[in-house]
Amino acid sequence: MNSTVNGLHSEPSFHSEARYEFKVHLEGAEVEELTFRVSFADADAEGRQALQLHELTGADAREDAATGELVLEGRTGSSADGSGVRLWAGRIKDWFYIDLSLLDMVNSAVRGGTVLDLSGWQPREARNSFADTTVDSIVLEVSNRHPQLRPGAQIGVWAATKLATDAGGWRQINRAGHPMMWPIFWPDDVQFALASNTQHPSQDVESDRQEVAEHIAASAAATGTAADPTGYGQAVAAELFPDVLSYTVGTPATYGFAGRNGRTLADNAPEVMLSLVTGVAVPSGLTPANNEQLRTPEFPYVVPA
């Protein structure tokens, strides 16, 4: 959040009247049964913010009015430890990698249902548009000794940002599950104004899946790579919606062509998604080596800016 890739940045890093929530669905449940909620205070003279992490379970995980259990407190720029959890929040060197000119080509094909024309694309000349940019990030690590997150548990994870309203409640302003969803399917929504930002993933199938399936089908039909473009579009949309990232606790995470099980900082998720939605191999020209210096083996696994 608050990336400098578009030349914009605001301080303080995290909104003091916002909540940043990690939502966990258990064993294919339609709704979350576990929420980790991060909140921040106003910045001090050094620009750092006090933070709190609350855990909410059961019905409380879906209730804005619930307070949950305070599990740790800390400050931005430093690691904070609680019972079985660790958290770090602050500005980092962005590890994401993609050449945005390639994304423009895919956007055009998906939006218009036309052939993806890569004749002018030279993968060997690809440049990471996120190089030398920074972004505000929250890193949350939860032990697999957590009673609901034991090894083998099938979970679905998404994140939401909520702002306090004048009426005293909370309004969801954006969310994230699978990578690249908004840049591919709603690239013009730069102000996050679409209703999809404010809805719960359980509403995705009814509100968005059919439209997205039709766009994917039209692109695949134009490219000619699918014998049944309609079936292909429906299959891909069924995998992407509801927009919740699936993971089996205790197994190696990967977001790749062979399968999608969570996601790591090294995964070339953009290349996977661009290929998936067009039905044709889309070489990004970039590899995990492009961000190797921006990830570390030790918590918080990212490089502070």
Secondary structure, DSSP 8 states (H G I E B T S, - for coil): ---STTS---SSSS-TTEEEEEEEEETT-SS-SEEEEEEEEEE-TTS-EEEEEEEEEGGGGG-TT---EEEEEEETTS-EE-SSEEEEEEEEE------HHHHHHHHHHHHHT-----TT--GGG---TTTT-EEEEEEEEE-TTSTTS-TT-EEEEEEEEEEE-TTSSEEEEEEE-STTHHHHH-TT-TT--SGGGTS-GGGHIIIIIHHHHHHHHHHHHHHT--SSHHHHHHHHHHHH-S--EEEETTS--EESSS-EES--SS--HHHHHHHHHHTS----S--GGGGGGGB-SSTT-B-B-
